[in-house]
Amino acid sequence: MSAVLWLLTPLSAGIAASAWAWGTGRRSPGPPDLDTWEDLDRYERLRTVLGAEEHCEAA
């Protein structure tokens, strides 16, 4: 009987994950994010803001 439980555990986990994915509307993965330059610009602006002198001073 313990061998059956070893088989049922991953099966039930897979069914639960499938039900969760279906319930949240993630039936198929979306297209990849191809806007790399916008992401890079956003990252550079964030680095600039966080690296500014007035933000790095200790209070």
Secondary structure, DSSP 8 states (H G I E B T S, - for coil): -HHHHHHHHHHHHHHHHHHHHHHTT-SS-------HHHHHHHHHHHHHHHTSHHHHS--
